[in-house]
Amino acid sequence: MRASEIMTTNIVSVNVKDTVFDAAEMLLGARVSAAPVVDEEGHVLGIVSEADLIHRAEIGAGARKSWLARLLETNAGAAREFVATHARNVADVMTRNVVTASADATLGELVALIEKHKVKRIPVVRDGVLVGIVSRANLLEALLSHEPGGAAAGAAPDDKMLREAVSKALDGQPWASRWPTTVVVSDGVVHLWGFVEGGAVRQAYRVAAENVPGVRRVKIHLRTMPGSVGMGT
């Protein structure tokens, strides 16, 4: 799947010519914590968030610093702080280094961007123009769209086919038990019998079986064999 397939296209954005008060009203009204800042053509120029707007002189919430921080602060730093707490225009307070993604970005690429930059949402652009937003919630929605559903009537694999498919899914896995295990399937329910090295391996067996299409449920009958016990000869 691509960003264009999961993104929200009903976009809440702020015009770069808006004031900080316009932006605050928009964020509150739309119940979002941040929004892209765009120009008249829709090009993304920045992003403004609640964090950019709460440290304001109007409400006496300017940044509070220790005496040491104030001592070490440069004139440039003090000037930037003054702008952030007193400026009236969104363009003066927005974050300009915006992390964006193309509409063709894969879900893996989107997740990597979100994790790398520690953001909650990614503006999606096409030729620099905002076309959507992908949030972490959108990624969860994509996950749910892959939740296995019931097989279509008459299309469910029979138990023999399921047993072969589950056995194939388990064969050759690096974590597979060195002791014999058995797969039994009845009415789409997979029963796993045998001995494994521990709980992690037992869990891996279950997950592998659950991911085989057509499996309705997995029942674990695997017992833990102490690692010190050998198979014998």
C-alpha positions in Angstrom: 0.0 0.0 0.0 1.0 3.6 -0.6 0.5 6.9 1.2 -2.2 7.9 -1.4 -4.2 4.8 -0.4 -4.5 5.5 3.3 -4.0 9.3 3.7 -6.7 11.7 4.9 -7.6 14.0 2.1 -10.0 16.2 4.1 -7.1 18.3 5.1 -7.0 20.9 7.9 -4.3 23.5 7.0 -3.3 27.0 7.9 -2.6 29.8 5.4 0.9 31.3 5.8 -0.8 34.7 6.0 -2.9 33.8 9.0 -2.3 35.1 12.5 -1.4 32.9 15.5 -4.9 33.6 16.7 -6.4 32.3 13.5 -4.2 29.2 13.8 -5.2 28.6 17.5 -8.9 28.9 16.6 -8.5 26.5 13.7 -6.6 23.9 15.8 -9.3 24.0 18.5 -12.2 23.9 16.1 -10.8 21.0 14.2 -9.6 19.2 17.3 -6.1 18.6 16.0 -2.8 19.3 17.6 -0.9 20.5 14.5 -1.5 21.5 10.9 0.5 22.2 7.8 1.1 25.8 6.8 0.6 26.4 3.1 0.7 29.2 0.6 -2.1 30.2 -1.8 -1.2 27.4 -4.2 -1.1 24.8 -1.5 2.7 24.4 -1.3 3.8 23.3 2.2 5.9 25.9 3.9 5.8 24.7 7.5 3.8 23.3 10.2 2.2 24.9 13.3 1.4 23.0 16.5 -0.1 23.6 19.9 3.5 23.6 21.2 4.3 26.6 19.0 1.4 28.6 20.3 1.2 27.9 24.1 4.4 29.8 25.1 2.9 33.2 24.5 3.4 36.5 26.2 -0.4 37.2 26.1 -1.1 34.4 28.7 2.2 34.9 30.7 3.5 31.5 29.5 6.8 32.5 28.0 9.7 30.1 28.3 11.0 30.0 31.9 14.8 29.6 32.2 17.2 29.1 35.0 19.7 31.9 35.8 22.4 29.8 34.2 20.5 29.4 31.0 19.8 33.1 30.9 23.5 33.8 31.5 24.6 31.5 28.7 22.0 32.7 26.2 23.2 34.5 23.2 21.5 37.6 21.7 20.4 35.6 18.8 18.7 33.0 21.0 17.0 35.7 23.0 15.8 37.3 19.8 14.3 34.1 18.5 12.5 33.5 21.8 11.1 37.0 21.7 9.7 36.4 18.2 8.2 33.0 19.2 6.4 34.5 22.2 5.3 37.8 20.7 4.9 37.4 16.9 1.4 37.8 15.5 1.9 35.9 12.3 2.0 32.2 11.8 4.9 32.5 9.4 7.0 33.8 12.3 6.3 30.9 14.7 5.8 27.9 12.5 8.3 25.1 12.2 9.9 25.4 8.8 11.8 22.1 8.6 8.8 20.0 7.7 9.0 16.2 7.2 6.9 15.3 4.2 6.3 12.2 2.1 5.4 11.7 -1.5 2.0 10.2 -2.4 3.8 7.1 -3.6 5.7 6.4 -0.4 5.2 2.9 1.0 3.8 2.3 4.5 7.3 1.1 5.5 8.8 4.4 4.4 6.1 6.4 6.3 6.7 4.4 9.5 10.5 5.0 9.2 9.9 8.8 8.8 7.5 8.9 11.8 10.0 7.0 14.0 13.1 8.8 12.8 11.7 12.3 13.3 9.4 11.5 16.3 6.3 13.0 14.7 2.7 12.0 14.8 1.7 12.8 11.3 3.3 13.3 7.9 2.0 15.8 5.2 1.8 14.1 1.9 2.8 16.2 -1.2 2.7 15.8 -4.9 5.0 18.3 -6.7 5.3 20.1 -3.4 1.5 20.7 -3.1 -0.3 19.3 -0.1 -2.6 16.4 -1.0 -3.1 14.6 2.2 -2.0 13.8 5.7 -0.9 10.4 7.1 -1.1 10.0 10.8 -0.3 7.1 13.1 -4.0 6.4 13.2 -4.1 6.0 9.4 -1.3 3.4 9.7 -3.4 1.5 12.3 -6.3 1.6 10.0 -4.1 0.1 7.3 -3.1 -2.6 9.7 -6.8 -3.4 10.4 -7.5 -3.6 6.7 -5.2 -6.6 6.6 -7.0 -8.4 9.5 -7.8 -12.0 8.3 -11.4 -12.4 7.6 -13.7 -15.4 7.1 -13.1 -17.3 3.9 -15.7 -16.9 1.2 -18.4 -19.6 1.1 -17.2 -22.7 -0.7 -13.6 -21.3 -0.9 -12.3 -22.4 2.5 -9.4 -24.9 2.2 -10.0 -28.4 3.6 -8.2 -29.7 6.7 -5.7 -31.6 4.7 -4.7 -28.6 2.7 -4.5 -26.5 5.9 -2.3 -29.1 7.6 0.1 -29.1 4.6 0.2 -25.3 4.6 0.8 -25.0 8.3 3.5 -27.6 8.2 5.2 -25.8 5.3 5.0 -22.5 7.2 6.8 -24.2 10.2 9.4 -26.2 8.3 12.9 -24.7 8.1 12.3 -21.9 10.5 15.4 -21.0 12.4 13.5 -21.3 15.7 11.8 -24.6 14.9 12.0 -27.1 17.7 14.7 -29.8 17.5 12.2 -32.2 19.0 9.3 -33.7 16.9 6.1 -31.6 16.6 2.8 -32.6 15.1 0.2 -30.5 13.3 -3.4 -31.7 13.5 -6.3 -29.8 11.8 -10.0 -30.2 12.5 -12.7 -28.0 11.0 -10.1 -25.2 10.4 -8.8 -25.3 13.9 -5.0 -26.1 14.1 -3.7 -28.1 17.0 0.0 -28.1 17.6 1.5 -30.9 19.6 5.1 -31.8 20.7 7.9 -30.3 22.6 9.7 -26.9 22.2 12.6 -25.1 23.9 10.5 -22.4 25.6 7.7 -19.9 25.6 9.2 -17.8 22.8 9.3 -20.7 20.5 5.8 -21.8 21.5 4.6 -18.3 20.6 6.4 -18.3 17.3 4.6 -21.6 16.4 1.3 -20.1 17.2 1.9 -16.9 15.2 3.2 -18.9 12.2 0.1 -21.0 12.2 -2.3 -18.1 12.6 -0.8 -16.4 9.5 -1.8 -19.3 7.3 -4.9 -18.3 5.2 -7.9 -20.2 6.2 -6.9 -21.1 9.7 -9.8 -20.3 12.1 -8.0 -20.8 15.4 -4.9 -22.3 16.8 -4.7 -24.4 19.9 -1.4 -24.9 21.5 -0.5 -28.3 23.2 3.2 -27.8 23.0 5.2 -28.6 26.1 8.5 -27.0 27.2 11.4 -29.3 27.2 14.4 -28.3 29.3 17.4 -27.2 27.2 19.6 -29.6 28.9 17.6 -32.6 27.6 19.0 -34.0 24.3 17.2 -35.9 21.7 19.2 -39.0 22.1 20.5 -41.3 19.4 
